[in-house]
Amino acid sequence: MASVERPDPEVGVYVISVAAQLAGLHPQTLRTYERMGLILPQRTGGGGRRYSHRDIEKLRTIAELTASGIGIEGVRRIVELENQAAALAARNEELIAELEATRAALRQALATRGAPRPDNKLPVLRTPDPGQSVVVWRRGR
């Protein structure tokens, strides 16, 4: 049996009628959400809308929120905050990776220098507790 490849969740493959049906909404509602900036479908060369799997999921979330009694401005704010939270989480992951790389480089530098001397001004290498903050100091040149 041949395996079926799934499209990239970010690639717009659904026309507006199919996207509306998958999201359980009317096509005009999708156009309204687009005008409001809640959803931004990709466009074909001729200007036709193409919705991705992520767009469909976002439309379903918007539909659930409005069905639960949240106004469209509230939905807009929730979507905005979710986007900010996702961006912050991604940035946090980048910073954690950078911190780990810095620690590894510092360990390497300490290992090549030999045993630490009492006049060593390098920071202590330890893994912080989850509830603690990490402060990075840089000296002026």
Residue pairs with C-beta under 8 A, 6 or more apart in sequence:
7 13
7 52
7 53
8 52
9 52
9 53
9 54
10 52
10 54
11 42
11 52
12 41
12 42
12 49
12 50
12 51
12 52
12 55
13 50
13 51
13 52
13 53
14 22
14 50
14 51
14 52
14 55
14 56
15 48
15 49
15 50
15 51
16 27
16 30
16 31
16 41
16 48
16 49
16 51
17 27
18 51
19 30
19 41
19 49
19 51
19 55
19 56
19 59
20 26
20 27
20 29
20 30
22 56
23 30
23 56
23 59
23 60
23 63
24 60
24 63
25 59
25 63
30 39
30 41
30 49
30 51
30 59
33 39
33 59
33 62
34 40
34 41
34 49
36 72
36 76
37 76
38 58
38 62
38 72
38 75
38 76
38 79
39 51
39 55
39 58
39 59
39 62
41 49
41 50
41 51
41 52
41 55
42 49
42 50
42 51
42 52
43 49
43 50
44 50
51 59
58 79
61 79
62 75
62 79
65 74
65 75
65 78
66 72
66 75
70 78
99 134
103 125
106 122
106 123
106 125
107 125
109 122
110 116
110 122
110 125
116 122
123 137
128 134
